[in-house]
């Protein structure tokens, strides 16, 4: 709740700029954000996908390749903005790290970030995975793809 | 690799992106990713790749901007926020924008119709404003235009003759720092593949220095180039011609070009922003005025003749000198000249000074141009108003549908300001999108306009810089955003009116009398009125065009080829010219299909005219004048037949009218009516230009200067007896006139490849020049009027269909009580038609008032033309009936039970 201001007239929680109590507000998303990863937090679906794609490309974890890998497997278009924002968020949570490679000509003289997963990132992936596998225990009949 | 270097994403987009994202590791790596992908896509198509890049950049920029603003806002609040800040404002704006986009995407039909109708309105305004900006508003690139003065020889803007110019320049050194002059002329230039005619200006030595125009290359003409007649062949190229002919090659300075059969040294290139003395007419080359007579082949003694007026003079006032002082000095010079040359100074001639800054073209044309420009802006303004009324009307309808949602939000504590902000953002977004569509439409239509083929002589180029400059774009942005704010504010305020209790109660019970209804009805009435005004204007213009098309010019009925040539006097003697013309006439007569060939020195209804002095015994000249002035030309024996001009009495010219015989003339009917009321003109002797001349025949009337003029008297002199080296040859044919015109041109060139050709065209084109302005005017006004009618019908349709949806319950009750469907349909239609009726009445009254202002632009139609004033209400009534009946018919689909249950 730390992101929300107190209403000037005192009383309830009011979203800034919308002028409405946030629970009533049907549209705005991402009202609660900006935490760091605590021990119990699970990774979001897209975060998992990004981390797995980085793992798949351990030597060349470039944004373009990460995006391509996810798009290929999920067969859906990944918004560039969503990817960059997620990478940003994963970095602020300490789950990924990056190294800057020197500028090249075919990038218009711009440098390139090579992403890599941190031990904490690997931990997070493992935890999410084990939660999923524990919850799916005994459901193999239902969850395995039909032959 | 080097080829790849040239492939680059749009630099502006990249720069903006870098500005937004910063040049840190985050920003530049993202830009690098984009660049890399862009290169991959560019191989499949550069433009698509650029489009893709721009689209991606937009998305990233939006996302990042929102994020960073939010971050800043959080920081701001920690610092004890609550203050207004840019970050907060932008954040709110971004949020409102996203919200608005989502809302608009929810109802794509509404969005599309709104954007389209606004786009049409804004597009019409942008296009017309560009035109007005280019023609009327944009200043010539002169230094200190406020101290420049144009000098004419009459109040309507007659040009000076060169001797008068010289005398005025000499006599006005007390008030003018300089008096410059220029004469427009066609120049015959030799090019690799033959000859081409250039639009030229022959200018005095101080022409460029006086106006402060600077060269783009080399130097411009100066006093050192103003020497003796024919002595100094140098030329300055116009910027456009330099690009067209020489591909902007800078090495052209110092090289030679052939003009009028003589080598000229190119000394420089005029700047791009200066296209010549007349706005819109692009000058290809500037030569010293002293070369003028030679360039025209020596047949015209322009520099010596006090009677030939084609010099445009411009003066620079000395510091501290007022217009009044300058006028006094010019008046003194004029009096001296009048005493010395009474013949050349009839009473209507008088030096007239006009401040250059107040001038568009010349005073006579300005008097039509300014009201025409004002009229066009009013027309497009009305179209925009109608489009905006549609927007407001749609918004009111939507607002009414959202009242409950808004009321709930207000009840939950939302601030009204916030909600109004959201609604306004939506409207302004709509109008901005409409503006973008409008500017695109404007660019398209202006390009079409520039590409239009006007019946102008030679390759004369009429070009206006119709590019969207800052003035035009500012105008469009102001209009778009202004329209959004203005027409969005009322609906926004109305729908957020915090009269909550009232709204939260089920208001449909009241039969749908929403508070927005009155305002919407008023808007529709306004739309109808504005449409009526435009339709009446369009009707009047169409009728006027029709009237001008039906005017009998008195000549040129058969398909006819026209060739204007000048047999250069420095290459041909008078006898040789006569032989050349006779031979050419014979050659043309042999072309299959040709019926008759003749020539004249001046074809009626061409630009410019020849004035003859006429003295008739027993008829006194007008007061203050020594003689009558009539229009006339010199023709050969076959001209009347070739032009199709009737001979009513006496005889035409024939071989008996020899060079040194008794001078003879033909006169038209109007001249007989004015000067020989008894009708006994044939056989009488009059004095024309001081020569005793016998009238041998009377011809039918032809229009002389303008198609819509009051008939003027006219005199035909015999060309053999009044030799001139420049003539217009006419050949009527039973075949195709276009083909004939080309054959005539090649026949002339076959006889002498260097013969000076001024123009080659057909009679049809020649006559169309006279009504082209009317045609265009009518086309534009009719187009806008129908656009207005279309937009107004959309508005009406919207109002009626909304009324139907609001009154479903009422209709259900009526139907279940036994009302017939048809009577309910007519009740709803009638509601719409009542609005139309009142709008029609107001519109007709306004149109009647406004049509008086139009009368100057009309021909052959009274301002209160009955056909127009009856026809317009009928057309509009039918369209309006359809627009309200179609949605009203929807009630037939209402089932009474369902309707009663529906709320």
Interface residues (C-beta under 8 A of the other chain):
Chain A: X3 X5 X7 X8 X12 X14 X16 X17 X18 X19 X20 X21 X24 X27 X28 X34 X62 X63 X64 X79 X80 X81 X84 X85 X88 X100 X103 X104 X105 X106 X107 X108 X110 X111 X112 X113
Chain B: X1 X4 X8 X9 X14 X25 X26 X28 X29 X30 X31 X32 X33 X35 X36 X37 X39 X56 X59 X60 X62 X63 X64 X67 X73 X74 X77 X81 X82 X88 X91 X92 X95 X99 X102 X409 X412 X413 X414 X415 X417 X418 X419
